[in-house]
Amino acid sequence: MPKETRKILIVEDEFPMRYLIEHQLKQSGYEVHLAKDGADGLKAIQQNRPDLVLLDVMMPGMDGFEVCTRIKHNPETTDIPVIFVTASEVPEYRARAFDVGAAEYMTKPFRADELLAHITAVLHRVETIDGEDPTATGALDRKQAGHITSFFSPKGGVGVTTLAVQFAEAMTLYAGRPVVLIDFHLPLGGIAPMLRLFPRHDIIELLSIDKTYITLDIIDQFTLRYRDNLFVIPAPGRLIDPNTHPDMEAWRYVCNLLISQGYEVVVDAGSSLSISVIEVLTASEPVFVVTNGQTLVNQQVDVFLQSADHLGLDPRLMMPVINELNGSVREVALSRIPVARIPFAGQPSDTKLWLKEQGLRKMIALLH
């Protein structure tokens, strides 16, 4: 179906937000219909079936969760993807949205290009995934071959976690691949607090299970769903016994099971070079070695790259990336040419944001 004929229904009780989203979507060639509340939205769906619904959470009378539940329980509308858009930061709302069948969950405010990217990704999945419900809420069951990609820096504070999260999100949007993002920056990690997720389980607990009992369903119990195609396995987030070491045989089994089912595994390996982290990096193709472009960090990155052979790592798979987390850097002296540069976006402009996306896409392209 050509994009010009795709119909999107906006169910939003606040007129300014309804008008703004309508304007953005019409500029992008979508046919837009409006509803001021949940009851009005359900009626609009029956009268003029949309290809996608943008749904607010908090509305008078019937909230968005109830609206989505009714859409998904009706056999005639169950396959219509629903994207929640909300100003609420209640942590439980994200999980609840996916529980009732959401295809995506976005919090206001968001950029127009961000909203359009998620709409495009959701509609693309509807068109290309044959026989699979794009709004299914659960198990990890994809079938195409994946990769293990790790992010590491010998120096902390250069945005390894931020870049790993951005890369994982970009994979779901631009490569259309499901991603499991693993926080191996042990023991505290940073992914769950960054994404405002509240885990009950963690990667250490998962790896304590005998690998003969680990299945996709078991792994699913240890994941947090951040987006429709993005799952997180968090670090413990607390101090643990220093003698506690992850079972790396179980690690290899979990990763191999995931990539055999088509999941991209993205790992935040932190900045501490333990035996376990070296094994993670050894299994990764590639490893993005992160520097912020500052002289001291560049020197440490060079030492790491030059030591790769001695650590049992393949130097060809160690790929430097400049992450301008702390400001723009004009010249970066590294022993190897960086594969990508992520521009400083502390004062974002359209150009800088576009360059940032191009940097992430170049990194994604290296996997193929």
N, C-alpha and C positions, 0 to 999 in steps of 0.2 A: 504493500500500500504506500503510495507516495506520501512524503511527510506533509504536503499541503492539505491532504484530506484527513489527517489524523485529528480526532476530536478529543479535547481535554476538558473535563468538568472541574471547575474550581468550587469547592464547598468551603466557604469562609464567611464568618459573620461580620468581620470588620471591613467596611467599604474601602478605606485607603489601601489595605493590603490586597484586597480582591482586585481593585483597579490596577494596582502596580503589576501584579502577576499577569493579569489579563493583557496588559500593554506589552509586557516582555514576550509573552507567548505569541501574540498576534504578529509582532515584529519578526518572529522566527518562522512564521508561516503556518502556525497551528490554527485550527478552528476551535474557538473557545466558547464554552457555555458556563453560566454562573448560577450558584445557589447560595442563598444567604444563611441557611441552617441545615441540620441533618435531614429533617423531614422533607424539605424542599429538594435536597440533593438526591434522596432516594427516588422521589417522584421524577426528577430530571433524568435519572438513569433509565427508568422504565420508558420514558417518552422518547428519548433520543440517546441510545446507548453510546457512551464514550469509549475511546480506546484506552484512556487512563484517567484516574481521579486524583486530584490534589485535595487533600483533606486536612482541615484544621482539627486540633484535638479538643480545645475548650470552646464549646459553643452552647448557647442557651437551649434548654430542652433536652436534646439528644446529643451526647458528646461524640467525638470522632471514633472512639473505640466501638461504640454501639453501632454506628453507621457502617464501619468496616466489617463488623461481625455479621450484620444483615446482608451486606454485599456478598460476603464469602459463603454464607449459608444458603444463598439462593442459587440453585443450579444454573439459572439463566445468566447470572452475573458473576459467578465465582471466579471466572478467569480474567476479570478486569483488574489490572494492577492498580494498587492504591499506594500513593506516596503521601505520608504524613508530613505536614509542614506546621511547626508550632513554635511559639515563643516561650513555652514552658521549659524549664531546665530540671524538672523532676526526674531523677535518675531512673526510676522504675518505668517511666513512660516508654522509653525506647524498647525495653524487653516486652512490655505489654503490647506495643504496636505490632511487633513481629509475631507475638503469640496469636493475635487476632487476624493475621494474614497480610500484613503490610509488605509491599515490595521494597520500600525504602523509607527512611526517617530522616528528616532534616529540621534543624533548629534555626529560627529567625534570630538575627538577620542573616541573610546569605546573599552572595553576589548573583547577579542574573546569569552569568556564564556557568556558575556552579549548579544552579537549578536546572538549566538547560542540559548540562552534561549528564545529570542524573536521569532526567526524563528520557534523553536519547538512549542511555545505557539500558534502562528498564524496557523501553519499547523494542530495542534491538534484541534483548533476551527473549521477549515474547515471540518475536518473529523467527528466531533462529534455533531455539531449543525445542526440538521436535518431541512432543509427547511429555514434556516436563512442565509442571506448574511453576511459573516464575515467582509465585508468591508463597510457595511452600515454606514452612517455618523451621524445618528441622534438619534431618540427618545429612551427613556429608556423603554424597553419592555421585559425584561427577566421574567422568570416564576417560578424559583425554590426559596425555602425559604432561606432567608438570616439572618444576625445577625447585631446587633449594637455593635461595639467595640470601646472603648474610651481609649485615652492616656492622663494621667494626672500626674503631680508631684507637691507636695507642695512647691518645690523650683525651681525657674526659672534657665535657663541656663544649663540644663542637657540633652538637645537634644530631648525634647518631639516632636517638630515639625518634626525634621529629622527622628526620629524613626517612627512616624505615616506615613510619606510619604513612607519610605522604606517598612513598613509593607503592605501598600496599593498596592505598586508595586509588592511585593512578592505574594500577593493574586491573582493578575491577571496572574502572570507567573506560579506559582506552584500549585495553587488551581483551576485555570481556571475560577475564579469567577469575574463577573463585580463588580466594586467598585465605590461608591460615597464617596469621601473624603471631609469632612466638616470641615472648619476652624472655631472653636468656641472659639478661643483664642482672645476674643473681647477686644477692637474694632479693633486694628491694624492688628492682625494676622501675619502670616509669610509664609504660604504655597504658595500664589501667587508669591511673590517676589523670593522665593527660586526656584520655577519652571519656573521663567521668564514668567509668565502669566500676562495678562493685563485685569483685569475684568471690565465689565461695570455694573454688578449687584453683590449683595452680599447676605449673609444669612439673615441679618436683613431685607432687602427689601422683600425677599421671605416670611419670617414669618409675614410680615405686611399684607399679603393677607388673606382675610377671607378663612378659611380652606374649606368651602363649594365650593370654586371655584378652589381649588388646585387639579391639575391632573398631571399625568406624563409629559404631554406636557408642562404644566406650569413650572414644576421643571426643565425640559430640557432647558428652556430659561434662567435659572439662573446658569447653569453649564458651566464650561470650560472643554474642552476635552484635556487631557494631553496625554493619550495613547488610543489605540483602546478600551480597556475595563476599562479605568480609567477616571472618571469625578471628577471635583473639584467644590465645592461651596465655594467661598472665604469669608473671613471676610471683613468688610468694608474697611480696610486699611487706615483709616483716623479717626481722633478724632470725636466723635459724642456727642450729647447732653447726659450728665450723667443721665438724667431722662429717656432715651430711654432704654426700657427693651424688650428683645425678647418675643414674644407671645409663651409660652411654650406649649400651647394647639395645636397651629399650628405646633410646632416642633414635637410633638408626632405624629401628623397626617402625616407629611411629612415622618418621619422615618418609620412608620408602612406601609405606601404606598410603599416605596422603598423596604423594606425587604419582603413584601408580593409578590413583583414581582421578587424576587431572588437577589436583590442587597445587597452586603455587604456594610454596612454603617460604615465608619471609621472616628472617630472624634478626632481632636486635641482639647482637653479641656483646654490646657494651664496649668497655675500654680496659678490661683486666684480662691479661693473657694467661689463663689457667689451662691445665691439661684438657679439661672439658671443652673450653672455648676453642682450643686448637683443633679438637676433633670436629666441632661444629664447622669451623672454617674449612677443614679438609674435605668435608662432605658437600661443600657449597660450590656452585658454579653459576655466577661468580661470587666473589667477595668484594663489596664496595668499601674501600678504605677511605675514611672521611677525614678531611682537613678543613679548617675554616680559612685557610690561606695565610694565617699568621706564620712568621718565620720559625718560631719555636716548634709549632705543631708540624710544619712542613718537614723540619729536621727529624722529628720523631717518626713521622710517616715514612720518610726515606730509610731510616734505620730498620723499621719493620719490613719494608719491601725488600731491602737487601738481605734480610735474615730469613726470608720466606723458605728458601731451600733448606736451611738448617732446621727449620721448624716442621719440615715435612709437608710444606704447602707448595702448590704449583704457582710459581711467580706469574705465569701467564693469566691466571684467574684472579690475581690481586689487582683491582682496578681503582685507582685514585679518583675521588670525587671532591670538588671544591664546594663546600656548603657555606655560603657567605652569611652565616647566622648572625654575626656581630657587625656587619657592615661591608660595603663594597671593597674589594681588593683589586688593585690595578694589575699587578704582576705577581705571579706565584712561581717560585723556583722549586721545582720538584725533579727528581731524577727520572721520572716517567711522566709522559703527557697525560693529564687528567682526561678521563673519558666523558666527563660532563661537569658543568658548572651550574649551581643553583643560585640565582642572583638574590642579593639581599632585598627583602620585601618589607622592611620595617616601615617604610613610607611608600605603600604600594601605588604603582601606576599601572595602567593597562599594559604598557610595554614590559615592565618588570614581571608582572604576573604571567604574561605570555611566554617570556623567556624561561621562567621557572617551569612552566608546563612543558616547554620544549626540552629542557634538561631532563626532566623525569621521563619523557617519552623516549629520549635517546638511550637512557639507561634500560628501559623496558625492551627496546629494540635489540639490545645486546644479548638477550635471552633466546633469540630466535635465529 
